[in-house]
Every structure is written in C-alpha cells, then in structure tokens.
Amino acid sequence: MAATTTINADGTLTRSYSNLEKLLVFKGLDAGYIRLKVDLDANRDGVAEATVTSGIQGWSRQSFATGSRTFSMPLLKAAFFTGRVAAVSANEIMLQAIITLPAGSFYLEALDGPLAGQRFDIDSTSSSGNTVVLQNTSQSYAGLANARISIRQHHTLGELLPSTAFSSEDRVLFFDPAASNYTTLTNSNGYWLSDVLSMNARPFAAHEAVMVQVRGAGNALIFTGEVRLTNYVTPLVAGTQLVAPGWPVATPAPVNGLTSGLTPDAADRFRLWDGDTTPDASSYTCYYLDGTSTPPAWMPQTSPAPAANVQPFHGFFLIRSAPLQLNQTAPW
C-alpha cells in the first residue's frame, strides 16, 4: 500500500495513506476500520524489539436521501493531548505538560477514574501553560485527580454537514429539550443559518444528534475519525432529548441506570425515527422500559416493532423525568 511521504522542518517524516476505502478488503462496504502497526527491528535480524499500534481509525459512507433522517458523529478527531492530570483546583485542571491550544472549541474527556466517559468543555481563552480551565464552574472536578484524560477539538456543524453538499431547500434541526421542539437552520449561500446568524462553527458535541431534512435530490458523505474505545457518558436532561450513540456500530438501546415501570407513564421511554430506515416516513417507533422483566427491557408501545437497537451515525430520543449521567459500556 503506497504512501505519500512529506519531510517536515523538524526532520520527521509524515506518511499519508489515502483512498483506503477502495482497498479490496472494503469492496462493497459502506464502512471500515483500520489501524497502523509499526515494528522496530533495530538490529535487522527479522525480530522486532518493539511494536506500537495507532488508535483504530474508522470511515463510513452515509446517505442523505430525500426525506428526513437523524445524524450523529461517533468518530473522534485526533487527540491534541493525552496524559494524566497532575492536580485539580476548582475548575482548573493542571497537566503534567505545557500545552498551547490552537483556535477552536475543545473538550476534555476522562478515560479512567470516577468520571470516566464524561466530557467537559474547555475555556480555551483562560487556559495557558499546563493549566486547562473548564467552562462549567458549578461542578466538582475532584474525580479528575490523577485521571488519564484526552483533550480533543469538537467537530463543527459546518465540517460535518457542509452546506454546499446540500440544496438550498434542505434543513438541519436541533431538538431543544427546554422547548420540546426543534430549532430549524436554513441553508443559504454556504451557511447554515439561525435567522441571519451563521451556525457553521457551532460545536457538534459527541452526545448530540440532529434531524436532517432533505428536500432536494440528496447526497452521500464520507465521515472519518478515531474510534472511541472507552466507556461513554451521555448527559441527559429532564424531558425529551435527541441523543447520539457513542460508537460506530449498532448497539442495543441503553438500559442500565434508566428507570423502568409497569406502564409507559411510569417508565423512561425510547423513540426511533422511522425515517432512518424508510426515508419518506414521518413517524416514530416508541418503547418504554418494562419493569416486569428481569433485567428490565424495552417494550414496544405498538406492534409489530423492530428490536430496540440504536444505529451508528443516527440518533434516538430518550424521555425521562429527571437528569442523569447515562454511563454506557463500550461494546468492544
């Protein structure tokens, strides 16, 4: 497999591998995974003294056909920093290295410790040296002490869903739990607009999903990024929320930590948008967490209904009466 080699100013080499989705192993597939393995054979005896592997990289081709579908992004941008926290003081996180964050919106994700799987937005303008300042000043971050963390840049709406890849009639809809309704963005002159304000640079959080309303001919887009290997926490609010699965594979709808009941009104509820499987559909398949089984299971509210699974690069609705940090175990 040929690579393009770039000699950098610091004497290092960058090798780039492109068009991996065209490899024979991926023929006929709309998704694939790959990682780089490097062996060091210092004395050239054919036996590697050391081996290192990269994170797993994934790609997926997603169709945006005429109709409405949900969308989320389970693949990650490359980590800007990974290491252990040296100390925590209020919302200031001291690292064991000095970093300089470039322009953009960043978040810190805990990889182990009491807060493993949780993500916290960073105040980049207040961060400097080895100190990262988190935006939310009302939360305790004591659980980050000595935790292994990664700092990554958020995807943005304009990067994931370039308005130029869609027609002027198409829309992106964010569900607002407080209003229990959608906020609609229109497509005009290369921008996703909220009234007259461009939302292209809006951070697209890992737990978020949107509804994409395609009124034109539609399109297909390829998404790439690193695969999350750790647990994943979704911050749930009271009411209805459109959220994302954390991994690029189909998984059963989450159960652990949610509230079951004997009737839909007494239990947490789960909805799938039917347009994700039938593009011209405009209905939901609804479930509630049935407490009569052990363990509780998602029970369809109407029959027949598909299995309560969540699909990668899509979203699902959760309805509950109280906030919750929903901790989901990695499927690997």
Phi, psi and omega in degrees: 000115186286148178234152172267126185253132176240129176269119184273163183297334181271009178090354178276165178247142172245123178251125182246131178248122185242165177057036181296333180293348179267000177298150183302326181296337180259008184301129178079003181256151177257006178204154178196167182224146181206151172217158183261131176245129180239126176254139174253114175245081189297322182263004175057042177260007179088358179243121182288130176278337181210149179223138176224146178236149177280172168296159180283127178257139180236159173217153178208138175262120183246134180266134174243080183278164177304128186131201180234139176218156172275158179214140171215171183233100181277346181273147189254152166288158179300143179294132175282328178208139171224129180178188182261147177284134179275320182197160179230132175223106184055240179260017177257126183248116179268127181262171178267016179208157176269129179231156175235112182282129175286180179296147179129175179261128184236158175221156177253133178240129177280127182264338174210182182087183184299334183256019183306133179092347179273151181235142185226128180290143185258139171272092188296324183291332180269349182274142177197159179058233179260014183249123176253127181258126180269148189291318185280112183270355184266355183259149174274131179248019182302330180292351177274352181301125180065010179282150172276130185227161170235145173246125181228158175272139175295145160295157173243159180302316183293331177288317185284316183236077181301128183297335179289345177274359183235165180274166181293343179275346186285158184223152168242130185239121173264132179275128181260107182298326182295320180268348185053045181203171181270146166257121188261131174252133179260163184250117182212122172053042176086012182227144165272120189248138165253105195059250179248005184266127178290134178249014181302323183272004180299127176299139179249098187292155184299329183270000184271150169223158179228166170258128178252119182257110183258112179258342179271209186285341181091178184196173173230137182234148176255131179244139181228160176161182182274144181274131176288128181252353185255174175300162189221126182250130177253121177282109181263147176248168175289138181107205182262136183219136175265113187235171186247145166288155187267357187227156184274030176227156177292138180222156174297149176302140183298148179231312186302129179093344180272165186263125177262165180198175181275341180224161178303323182293338183260003187229162170292148183237158189222134181230139172249135176281120184294337178295346178288337177249335177231100191307329183268006180283153179222044183222174179239153165255125190247145180224160167228157184276102187284122181271002180278347178256160179233115355288170178303152182221155179285122182253125177297143177273344173223159183232147354283163180213146177291167175301148183280074178247150176252139186259143179296149179067014174238187178224171176213158181260134170242136180236119179212169188262354183216152177296158181198140167270099186277108184266121180243134181280138179302141184279002186278000000 
